Amino acid sequence: MIAELLSGYITQFISAIGYAGVFILMTLESAALPVPSEVVMPFAGYLAYQGTFNLFLISIIGAVGCTAGSVLSYYVGYKGGRPFIEIYGKYLFIKTSHMELAETWFKKYGDRAVFFSRLLPVVRTFISLPAGIGRYDIKKLVTFSFIGSLPWCFALAYIGFSLGPFWKNIIGFFNGLDIIVVAAIVLVVLYYWKIKD
C-alpha cells in the first residue's frame, strides 16, 4: 500500500534529478525509511527501457545507495543501541516487530544474514540496525550489503525494463510478497527455536 501511495512522488523525483534520484531514494530505503525499492528500481528500469538510463549502471547505483543506507542504519544501531531504537524507532518508521525479526535473523545467521537479507523484502531494510548494535565488522557490512544488494537492484530494474510501460504491474505483487516473506521468516525462526529447546 505504501508503494502505491508513494509511486507518484518517487517517479517525479527520479525524473527530475536522474541517477542521483535513484541513489538518494535507495539510500533512504536502506536507512529504514518507507521508500519502497519495489517502485524505485522498476521505474528506473522503465527509464532504461526508454533509453534515459543504462540498465547496468542504474543497478550499480541502486546497490551503492543500498550500501550507503545500510551504513547509516548501522551507525544508528552502533551509537544509539537497542534503547534508542525502542524510544525513537517509531519516529523513523521502525516497527518493533520488524526490528525484532531482523535482530533474530542477524543473531542466528551473522554474515549470511547480512548478505541474504539484502535479497528479501522487509528484512533487507532493517538488518543493519542489529548489526550496528552487535558491533558487527563495518567492512564486512559494506561488502556483503553491496554484493547482496546488486542482484536485488538488477532484478527489479530488469523487471521494469522488461515490462516497459506496464512496469507498475509489479507493485501489487510485491505488496503480497512482503507478507509471505515475513511469515516464512517467522516460521523458520520458530522452527529453529523449537529444535534448540
N, C-alpha and C positions, 0 to 999 in steps of 0.2 A: 504494500500500500504506500509506504514512504517513497519507494522508487517511482511509482506513478505520479505522486504529488510533486516530486522534485524534478521530474524529467524535463519539463519546460524550462526551468531555470538553468539546469545543467547544460542543456543543448545550446541555450543562448550564451552562456558563459564560455563554452568551448568555441562556439562560432565566432565570438568576439575576440578572443585572445589566442586561439590556436593551440599549438603544442603545450604552451605554458599553462593553459587552462586544464589540460589533462593531467599534467604534473601536479598542479595545486590541488585539484579535486581528489586525485588518488592519494596524495599525502594526507589530506583531511580524512579520507575514508579509513586509512590505516592508523590514523591517530584517534580512532574510536568515535568519530563524529558521523552523524547519519547522512553520509554521502554514498549512495549505492554504486559500487563498481559495475553492477549489472546494467546500469544505464550509461555510465561514463565510457566504458570501453567499447560496448557495441555501437554507440553513437560515433565514437572515434573511428571504428571500423567502417561504419557507413560513410564517413567523410573520406576514408581511404578508397572506398568503392567509387566515390565521386571524383577522386583524383586530387583532393585537397591535402590529404595526409599520405604518408608512406606507412603501410601496414606493419612492417617490421620495426621501423623507428618508433611508431606510436606504442608498440608493445614494450619496447625497452624503456621508453619514457614513463609508461604506466608502472612498470616494475620498479624503476628508480623512485617514483613517487611513493609507491607502497613501502619501500625500504625506508625512505625519509620519515614517513608517518610512523613506522614501527619504532624508529629510533626515538621520536618524540614521546610515544607511549611508554617506551622502555624507561625513559628518564622520569616520567611522571611516577611510574611504579618505583623506580630506584630512589628518588628523592623523597617521595611522599609516603610510600609504603601502603600497606592494606588500610590503615586508619584513614588516610587521605581519600582513598577510593570510596570507602564506606560513607564518609561525610559529604564529599563533594562530587562523587560519581554521577549523581542524578542531574547535576548541572551540566555535565559533559555528555549526557545521554547514555551513561553506562549503567545498565541494569545489574543488580546484584546477582541475578541468576546467570547472566552472561559471564560475569567476572568469575563466579564460582566454577562454571563449566570450563572456562579457559584455564583456570588455576589447576583444576583436577587433571585436565588434559596435559598441561605442562609438567606437573609433578610426575605423572605416570610415564610420559614418553620423552621428556627432555629435548635433545637435539632433533629427534624425529618429529616432535610436536611442532617445533618452530618451522621446520620445512613443510611437513604435510598439511599443517593447519592453514598455510597460505593458499592451499588449493580448495579450501572448504568455505562456504558461506558462513556468516556469523562468527565462528571461532577465529577465522583469519584476522578479524578486526580487533580482537581483544587479547590475543595470545602474548603480545609484547608487554602487557601490564604485569602479569605474574612473572615474566622473565626478568623484568626490572626489579620487582620485589624480591625475587630469589637471587639477585646479583649474578645473573647469567652472563657469560662472556660476551661483551658487546661486539667483538669481531665476528664471532660465530653468528650472532643475531643478524648482523648486516649481511653476511654471506648467505645464510640459509633463507633469510627473508627475500633477498633478491632472486636466488635460484628457485625458490618456491613460488614467488610472485610472477615470474616471467611466463611460465606456461598458462597460468590463470589469465593474465592480461592478454596474451596472444590468443587464447581460445575465445575469450569474449570478443575481442576485436575481430577475429576471423568470422565469428558468427554474424556480427554486424556487417562485415564485408560481404559475406555470402548472401545474407537476407536483403541487402541493399535497402530500397525504400521501405521494406517491411521489417526493419530492424527492431521496432518497438514490440513486435510479437513475442520477443524473448522475455520481456519484463514479467508477465504473468507467470511464466514457467518458473522463474527464479523465486517469486514470492512463495510458491508452494514448496520449492526445493529447500528453502530456509527451514521450514517447519520439519521436513523429513530429516534433514541433516542433524538438527538439534536433537530430535527424538532418537535417532540412531546412535549419536554420541552418548546420550544419557543411558541408553540401554547397554552399550558396551562398557561404560564406566561401572554401572551397577553389576554387570556380569563379573567383571574383574574383582570388584569388592567382595562379591559373594564367594568367589573362588579363594580369595585371600583369607577370608574369615574361616 
